[in-house]
Amino acid sequence: MSQLIYFCGSMRGGRQDAALYARLIKKLEAYGTVLNLSDSIGDTTLTVEILEVRECGREKMIHDKDVRMLEECNVVVAEVTQPSMGVGYEIGRASAMKKNILCLFRPDSGKSLSAMIRGADNGDQIVVKDYQETDIDDIFKDFFAKDGL
């Protein structure tokens, strides 16, 4: 069964990892349809400033569209290294919807992961993985093999 995957990554919180997001999304496509490809999450040409201008006045529409995709998806994959209030919000909403969630954090980034994310890991519905990009194939394989995902 092909999965509907919602990918989360920082947009306005910082675009430093946009190229990484694009690579992760490409790998996720082997497991199903990534719902929010049109959101430019992996577009390295978009800066926070460009996003703020482009999205000005469209916040309600963006919120409602993203919540609809969260409702439709089977699974959420969130890259949480770059702190983002929006990603935290999406994870919270997805958790309340009982979605399976994989959070990915790179400890070599020099950043600290929020205790609210790290502490949510229950080894079942919510899984938090410290990783390096070279580990991602095995992490995705293990996560999507779990419980027939």
LUMKE-114103 format. One record per atom (N, C-alpha, C): atom name; x, y, z. Coordinates in pm, 1 decimal, always signed. Atoms other than C-alpha are relative to their C-alpha. Layout:
% LUMKE-114103
CA | X | Y | Z
...
***
This chain:
% LUMKE-114103
N | +84.1 | -118.8 | +0.0
CA | +0.0 | +0.0 | +0.0
C | +88.4 | +124.8 | +0.0
N | -78.4 | -123.0 | +8.1
CA | +140.9 | +336.7 | -101.0
C | -45.2 | +96.5 | +109.0
N | +26.4 | -92.4 | -110.1
CA | +165.1 | +581.1 | +186.1
C | -20.5 | +142.8 | -50.1
N | +8.4 | -144.3 | +18.8
CA | +57.3 | +943.8 | +191.1
C | +86.1 | +59.8 | +110.1
N | -102.4 | -48.3 | -93.3
CA | +353.2 | +1119.5 | +355.4
C | -3.0 | +151.7 | +5.3
N | -10.0 | -144.3 | -21.1
CA | +354.3 | +1468.0 | +503.5
C | +139.9 | +27.0 | +53.0
N | -136.2 | -33.6 | -41.4
CA | +707.5 | +1610.1 | +526.9
C | +1.5 | +138.1 | +63.5
N | -13.1 | -128.2 | -69.3
CA | +785.3 | +1886.8 | +777.2
C | +146.1 | +41.5 | +4.5
N | -132.1 | -59.9 | -15.9
CA | +1087.4 | +2113.5 | +774.7
C | -17.7 | +150.0 | +12.0
N | +7.8 | -143.4 | -24.4
CA | +1160.7 | +2472.3 | +864.1
C | -18.3 | +78.9 | -128.9
N | +17.6 | -93.5 | +111.6
CA | +1030.9 | +2736.5 | +626.0
C | +43.0 | +138.6 | +46.9
N | -32.1 | -134.4 | -47.5
CA | +1027.0 | +3073.8 | +802.3
C | +101.7 | -1.6 | +114.4
N | -94.2 | +10.7 | -111.5
CA | +1237.8 | +2948.7 | +1094.7
C | +145.5 | -0.9 | -43.6
N | -135.6 | +4.1 | +54.2
CA | +1543.2 | +2924.2 | +868.7
C | +6.0 | -98.3 | -115.4
N | -2.1 | +80.5 | +122.7
CA | +1619.5 | +2784.4 | +526.0
C | +134.2 | -71.4 | -21.0
N | -132.9 | +57.8 | +12.7
CA | +1968.0 | +2646.0 | +596.0
C | -1.2 | -144.5 | -50.7
N | +4.5 | +142.1 | +33.2
CA | +1855.1 | +2286.0 | +538.2
C | -86.5 | -31.7 | -121.8
N | +89.8 | +21.4 | +114.5
CA | +1646.4 | +2332.9 | +220.9
C | +53.2 | -107.4 | -95.4
N | -56.2 | +101.2 | +91.2
CA | +1883.9 | +2123.5 | +5.9
C | -11.9 | -139.7 | +61.4
N | +17.5 | +127.7 | -69.6
CA | +1876.5 | +1846.3 | +266.9
C | -145.4 | -44.7 | -8.6
N | +141.8 | +35.4 | +10.0
CA | +1495.8 | +1857.6 | +268.9
C | -31.3 | -59.1 | -137.1
N | +23.9 | +49.7 | +136.0
CA | +1494.7 | +1809.5 | -109.2
C | +51.4 | -143.4 | -14.4
N | -54.7 | +136.5 | +8.1
CA | +1717.7 | +1501.5 | -75.5
C | -84.7 | -98.5 | +80.5
N | +83.8 | +87.3 | -81.4
CA | +1503.2 | +1355.9 | +204.4
C | -133.2 | -28.8 | -70.4
N | +126.4 | +16.1 | +72.5
CA | +1183.9 | +1414.6 | +5.3
C | +17.3 | -98.2 | -115.1
N | -26.8 | +91.1 | +112.4
CA | +1337.7 | +1237.8 | -294.5
C | +3.5 | -144.7 | +49.1
N | -7.0 | +135.4 | -55.8
CA | +1413.9 | +932.6 | -76.6
C | -137.4 | -46.1 | +50.0
N | +133.5 | +35.7 | -48.8
CA | +1064.9 | +941.5 | +78.6
C | -93.0 | -43.8 | -112.4
N | +85.9 | +34.5 | +112.8
CA | +909.2 | +913.5 | -267.0
C | +4.0 | -150.2 | -31.2
N | -6.3 | +145.9 | +17.1
CA | +1021.6 | +547.1 | -266.6
C | -103.7 | -70.6 | +86.1
N | +94.5 | +60.0 | -93.7
CA | +769.2 | +486.7 | +13.6
C | -143.8 | +46.6 | -20.2
N | +135.8 | -48.1 | +22.8
CA | +469.7 | +681.0 | -112.3
C | -0.6 | +138.0 | -61.7
N | +19.0 | -133.5 | +55.8
CA | +335.7 | +1015.9 | -221.7
C | +25.3 | +103.6 | +108.1
N | -26.2 | -109.5 | -92.0
CA | +479.0 | +1320.7 | -48.2
C | -99.2 | +110.5 | -34.8
N | +114.3 | -87.9 | +27.8
CA | +177.0 | +1548.7 | -16.2
C | +36.0 | +145.1 | -22.7
N | -25.2 | -143.7 | +4.8
CA | +338.4 | +1888.6 | +25.3
C | +119.1 | +37.7 | -86.3
N | -109.9 | -32.4 | +91.2
CA | +584.9 | +1890.7 | -265.2
C | -13.1 | +139.9 | -58.9
N | +19.6 | -130.9 | +64.3
CA | +430.9 | +2206.3 | -408.8
C | +30.5 | +116.2 | +93.6
N | -23.6 | -106.8 | -96.7
CA | +514.2 | +2401.8 | -92.8
C | +141.3 | +56.5 | -4.0
N | -135.5 | -52.3 | +18.0
CA | +873.9 | +2461.7 | -204.7
C | +89.4 | -24.8 | +121.0
N | -77.5 | +24.0 | -121.1
CA | +1008.3 | +2315.0 | +118.8
C | +146.0 | -32.7 | -31.2
N | -136.8 | +33.0 | +37.9
CA | +1315.4 | +2184.0 | -63.7
C | +62.8 | +96.5 | -99.1
N | -49.9 | -98.7 | +96.4
CA | +1363.1 | +2491.7 | -284.6
C | +107.8 | +86.2 | +65.3
N | -112.2 | -71.7 | -60.8
CA | +1706.9 | +2632.8 | -201.4
C | +5.2 | +147.3 | -40.6
N | -2.7 | -140.7 | +41.9
CA | +1635.9 | +2961.3 | -382.6
C | -89.6 | +88.7 | +86.0
N | +91.5 | -77.9 | -83.7
CA | +1368.7 | +3066.1 | -134.2
C | +66.0 | +34.7 | +132.8
N | -51.0 | -46.5 | -129.0
CA | +1490.3 | +3273.8 | +156.7
C | -118.7 | +27.5 | +92.1
N | +105.9 | -35.1 | -95.3
CA | +1293.5 | +3353.9 | +470.3
C | -67.6 | +129.0 | -42.8
N | +55.2 | -129.4 | +41.3
CA | +1250.5 | +3708.0 | +338.9
C | -95.0 | -15.3 | -118.2
N | +86.3 | +23.4 | +116.5
CA | +1108.2 | +3588.6 | +6.1
C | -129.5 | -68.1 | +44.3
N | +118.5 | +69.9 | -49.5
CA | +871.7 | +3351.3 | +188.1
C | -94.9 | +94.9 | +72.4
N | +85.1 | -92.6 | -74.4
CA | +746.8 | +3626.1 | +417.8
C | -77.2 | +92.5 | -92.8
N | +68.7 | -85.7 | +96.9
CA | +663.8 | +3850.5 | +121.7
C | -103.1 | -80.9 | -77.6
N | +88.6 | +83.7 | +80.8
CA | +513.4 | +3568.1 | -83.9
C | -122.4 | -46.4 | +78.5
N | +107.6 | +56.7 | -80.7
CA | +302.2 | +3438.0 | +204.0
C | -79.8 | +104.4 | +77.7
N | +67.1 | -105.9 | -75.2
CA | +195.4 | +3773.4 | +347.8
C | -149.0 | +1.8 | -32.6
N | +144.0 | -2.6 | +17.7
CA | -179.8 | +3772.4 | +401.9
C | -59.9 | -134.7 | -35.8
N | +47.9 | +133.0 | +39.3
CA | -203.3 | +3403.7 | +310.8
C | +13.1 | -101.4 | +114.0
N | -27.7 | +90.3 | -111.1
CA | -135.5 | +3259.6 | +655.9
C | -115.5 | -95.5 | +28.9
N | +116.8 | +83.9 | -28.1
CA | -490.9 | +3128.6 | +712.7
C | -13.7 | -108.8 | -105.5
N | +10.4 | +97.0 | +109.2
CA | -498.0 | +2958.7 | +373.0
C | +110.2 | -106.0 | +13.0
N | -112.2 | +93.6 | -16.6
CA | -153.7 | +2802.0 | +434.7
C | -29.3 | -94.7 | +116.4
N | +33.1 | +81.8 | -117.5
CA | -257.5 | +2680.7 | +780.5
C | -105.6 | -104.6 | -34.0
N | +110.5 | +90.8 | +27.6
CA | -584.1 | +2529.0 | +660.7
C | +38.9 | -107.9 | -100.0
N | -46.3 | +97.3 | +100.0
CA | -422.3 | +2360.7 | +359.5
C | +91.8 | -102.6 | +64.9
N | -92.6 | +92.4 | -65.7
CA | -144.9 | +2210.7 | +573.5
C | -72.8 | -92.2 | +97.3
N | +77.5 | +84.7 | -91.3
CA | -393.1 | +2085.3 | +835.0
C | -78.8 | -104.2 | -78.6
N | +70.8 | +97.5 | +84.3
CA | -598.7 | +1922.2 | +557.4
C | +94.4 | -111.9 | -44.8
N | -96.7 | +102.9 | +41.2
CA | -283.7 | +1744.3 | +432.6
C | +38.5 | -89.0 | +117.0
N | -27.8 | +81.0 | -118.8
CA | -205.5 | +1632.6 | +787.9
C | -113.3 | -99.4 | +24.5
N | +114.3 | +89.1 | -18.2
CA | -555.6 | +1487.2 | +811.4
C | +0.9 | -112.9 | -102.3
N | -0.1 | +98.5 | +108.2
CA | -511.8 | +1305.0 | +477.8
C | +114.6 | -100.2 | +10.2
N | -120.4 | +83.8 | +4.9
CA | -165.9 | +1161.0 | +539.3
C | -10.8 | -121.8 | +90.7
N | -13.0 | +118.0 | -85.2
CA | -80.2 | +820.5 | +683.4
C | +112.8 | +17.1 | +99.9
N | -121.9 | -11.0 | -78.9
CA | +255.1 | +925.9 | +823.8
C | +61.0 | +138.9 | -18.0
N | -68.4 | -129.6 | +2.8
CA | +453.3 | +1239.3 | +908.3
C | +147.9 | -24.8 | +21.6
N | -144.9 | +2.3 | -18.4
CA | +828.3 | +1274.3 | +864.0
C | +42.5 | +145.4 | +17.7
N | -39.0 | -137.1 | -32.8
CA | +975.7 | +1584.0 | +1027.5
C | +150.4 | +8.5 | +22.4
N | -141.2 | -28.9 | -26.2
CA | +1332.5 | +1710.0 | +1001.8
C | -1.4 | +113.6 | +100.5
N | +17.5 | -92.1 | -112.2
CA | +1362.3 | +1889.5 | +1335.7
C | +129.6 | +66.4 | +46.4
N | -127.6 | -58.6 | -42.3
CA | +1724.7 | +2005.1 | +1344.9
C | -8.2 | +151.7 | +6.8
N | +16.8 | -145.6 | +2.3
CA | +1643.0 | +2365.4 | +1246.5
C | -125.9 | +34.3 | +78.8
N | +119.2 | -29.1 | -80.8
CA | +1410.9 | +2494.6 | +1521.0
C | -105.7 | +76.5 | -79.6
N | +110.3 | -61.0 | +72.6
CA | +1070.4 | +2589.1 | +1385.7
C | -128.8 | -17.5 | +80.0
N | +128.6 | +8.9 | -69.9
CA | +748.6 | +2674.1 | +1567.8
C | -103.5 | -71.7 | -85.5
N | +96.7 | +64.3 | +89.3
CA | +551.6 | +2561.2 | +1262.6
C | +14.4 | -150.8 | -0.8
N | -22.4 | +144.4 | -1.1
CA | +711.7 | +2216.8 | +1258.2
C | -46.7 | -58.9 | +133.1
N | +47.7 | +46.3 | -129.9
CA | +646.7 | +2178.9 | +1631.1
C | -151.9 | -6.1 | +4.9
N | +146.1 | -3.5 | +6.0
CA | +284.2 | +2276.6 | +1573.4
C | -52.3 | -117.4 | -82.0
N | +43.9 | +110.2 | +85.9
CA | +250.3 | +2025.5 | +1288.5
C | +16.0 | -134.9 | +70.8
N | -22.4 | +124.3 | -72.9
CA | +399.1 | +1748.4 | +1504.0
C | -107.3 | -16.6 | +108.2
N | +104.1 | +6.2 | -102.5
CA | +158.2 | +1832.4 | +1786.7
C | -135.9 | -35.6 | -57.8
N | +128.9 | +30.2 | +64.0
CA | -142.5 | +1829.8 | +1553.8
C | -3.0 | -144.4 | -48.4
N | -6.5 | +137.4 | +51.4
CA | -30.5 | +1504.0 | +1391.9
C | -7.8 | -101.0 | +113.9
N | +4.9 | +88.0 | -115.9
CA | +19.8 | +1346.1 | +1733.3
C | -143.6 | -12.0 | +51.7
N | +139.2 | +1.0 | -45.3
CA | -332.3 | +1445.2 | +1838.3
C | -89.6 | -78.3 | -96.1
N | +74.8 | +76.1 | +100.5
CA | -457.9 | +1286.8 | +1513.9
C | +40.7 | -147.0 | -2.4
N | -48.3 | +138.8 | -9.4
CA | -276.2 | +962.3 | +1609.9
C | +74.4 | -45.5 | -125.7
N | -82.0 | +34.3 | +116.6
CA | -51.8 | +976.5 | +1301.9
C | +131.8 | -59.5 | +47.4
N | -135.8 | +47.2 | -25.6
CA | +272.3 | +781.4 | +1293.8
C | +95.6 | +110.2 | -42.1
N | -88.6 | -115.0 | +20.9
CA | +552.7 | +1037.2 | +1318.4
C | +144.7 | -43.9 | +17.9
N | -144.0 | +19.0 | -9.0
CA | +925.7 | +1012.9 | +1249.3
C | +65.5 | +137.2 | +3.5
N | -73.7 | -125.8 | -12.4
CA | +1135.5 | +1305.1 | +1375.1
C | +148.3 | -29.2 | -17.8
N | -141.2 | +18.6 | +31.4
CA | +1490.5 | +1336.1 | +1242.8
C | +80.2 | +118.3 | +51.8
N | -84.4 | -105.2 | -58.8
CA | +1759.7 | +1530.2 | +1430.4
C | +146.7 | -33.1 | -21.7
N | -144.2 | +16.0 | +21.4
CA | +2127.6 | +1582.8 | +1344.2
C | +75.5 | +58.8 | +118.8
N | -67.9 | -51.8 | -118.8
CA | +2319.2 | +1609.9 | +1675.5
C | +131.1 | +72.3 | -31.9
N | -125.2 | -67.9 | +35.4
CA | +2635.4 | +1719.2 | +1493.4
C | -22.0 | +143.0 | -48.4
N | +31.7 | -136.6 | +43.7
CA | +2456.6 | +2045.1 | +1402.1
C | +40.8 | +103.4 | +103.9
N | -30.4 | -93.3 | -107.8
CA | +2555.0 | +2197.3 | +1736.7
C | -124.4 | +56.9 | +65.8
N | +126.1 | -47.4 | -57.0
CA | +2186.9 | +2257.4 | +1814.6
C | -51.4 | -102.7 | +100.1
N | +63.6 | +89.8 | -95.4
CA | +1979.8 | +2105.9 | +2093.9
C | -144.1 | -22.0 | -42.2
N | +137.6 | +32.1 | +34.2
CA | +1654.5 | +1928.6 | +2025.6
C | -90.8 | +31.1 | +119.1
N | +97.5 | -32.2 | -103.4
CA | +1352.9 | +2050.8 | +2221.1
C | -37.1 | -124.8 | +79.5
N | +42.7 | +110.5 | -86.1
CA | +1264.0 | +1830.0 | +2517.5
C | -143.1 | -43.3 | -34.3
N | +137.5 | +34.3 | +36.8
CA | +903.0 | +1843.5 | +2395.3
C | -3.1 | -96.7 | -118.5
N | -8.7 | +93.8 | +112.3
CA | +1007.7 | +1660.9 | +2077.2
C | +68.9 | -128.1 | +45.8
N | -75.2 | +118.1 | -45.2
CA | +1269.4 | +1429.0 | +2227.2
C | -83.2 | -81.8 | +99.4
N | +78.9 | +68.5 | -101.9
CA | +1038.7 | +1345.6 | +2518.8
C | -127.1 | -64.3 | -52.3
N | +121.6 | +58.3 | +58.1
CA | +747.2 | +1260.3 | +2288.8
C | +24.6 | -139.3 | -57.9
N | -34.4 | +130.4 | +58.5
CA | +933.5 | +955.4 | +2152.8
C | -52.8 | -111.0 | +90.3
N | +52.7 | +113.5 | -75.5
CA | +735.5 | +652.1 | +2264.1
C | +36.2 | -132.7 | -66.4
N | -44.9 | +120.0 | +68.8
CA | +903.2 | +407.0 | +2025.7
C | -105.8 | -64.3 | -86.6
N | +109.6 | +57.5 | +76.8
CA | +572.2 | +346.9 | +1853.4
C | -59.9 | +104.7 | -93.8
N | +63.9 | -101.1 | +83.4
CA | +351.6 | +630.2 | +1726.5
C | +97.9 | +112.4 | -34.9
N | -97.4 | -107.3 | +23.2
CA | +629.7 | +889.2 | +1763.7
C | +139.9 | -55.1 | +22.9
N | -137.7 | +48.0 | -6.1
CA | +989.7 | +798.0 | +1689.7
C | +92.2 | +116.7 | -30.9
N | -99.6 | -105.1 | +21.4
CA | +1280.7 | +1041.6 | +1723.6
C | +134.3 | -68.3 | -24.5
N | -127.3 | +60.3 | +35.1
CA | +1606.1 | +946.8 | +1552.6
C | +107.0 | +107.0 | -16.7
N | -120.5 | -77.2 | +28.9
CA | +1943.6 | +1113.7 | +1578.9
C | +62.4 | -65.0 | -122.9
N | -50.5 | +60.0 | +122.9
CA | +2106.5 | +1070.6 | +1240.5
C | +107.1 | +86.1 | -64.7
N | -82.0 | -67.1 | +100.5
CA | +2365.6 | +1157.5 | +984.9
C | -64.6 | -35.8 | -132.8
N | +70.6 | +23.3 | +125.9
CA | +2250.2 | +1178.4 | +625.7
C | +28.7 | -138.7 | -57.1
N | -34.1 | +133.2 | +50.7
CA | +2432.1 | +852.7 | +543.1
C | -85.2 | -110.3 | +63.9
N | +83.6 | +98.3 | -70.1
CA | +2197.0 | +673.0 | +789.1
C | -143.8 | -4.2 | -50.8
N | +142.0 | -22.3 | +26.4
CA | +1872.8 | +785.9 | +629.4
C | -68.1 | -116.5 | -71.1
N | +62.9 | +112.9 | +70.2
CA | +1812.3 | +489.2 | +397.0
C | -44.0 | -107.6 | +98.7
N | +34.4 | +102.3 | -99.0
CA | +1821.3 | +244.2 | +688.8
C | -110.7 | +48.0 | +94.0
N | +103.7 | -54.1 | -89.2
CA | +1611.3 | +473.4 | +910.7
C | -136.5 | -5.9 | -68.0
N | +127.5 | +4.4 | +72.8
CA | +1340.1 | +506.4 | +644.9
C | -46.1 | -144.3 | -17.9
N | +35.5 | +140.9 | +20.0
CA | +1349.0 | +133.3 | +570.1
C | -60.0 | -58.7 | +127.8
N | +49.6 | +52.4 | -128.4
CA | +1304.6 | +44.1 | +939.1
C | -134.2 | +62.6 | +38.5
N | +122.5 | -69.5 | -40.6
CA | +1036.3 | +307.0 | +1001.0
C | -118.4 | -44.8 | -83.5
N | +113.5 | +35.7 | +86.9
CA | +822.2 | +219.3 | +699.0
C | -31.1 | -149.3 | +2.5
N | +25.0 | +143.7 | -14.5
CA | +858.8 | -156.8 | +762.9
C | -82.5 | -28.4 | +125.0
N | +69.9 | +16.5 | -127.5
CA | +712.9 | -112.9 | +1112.7
C | -150.8 | -3.8 | -20.1
N | +146.9 | +13.2 | +1.4
CA | +355.0 | -229.4 | +1146.1
C | -61.4 | +17.6 | -138.9
N | +56.0 | -3.7 | +134.4
CA | +307.7 | -250.3 | +771.3
C | -16.1 | +137.5 | -59.4
N | +10.1 | -135.5 | +57.9
CA | +357.0 | +122.2 | +705.0
C | +42.9 | -0.7 | -145.3
***
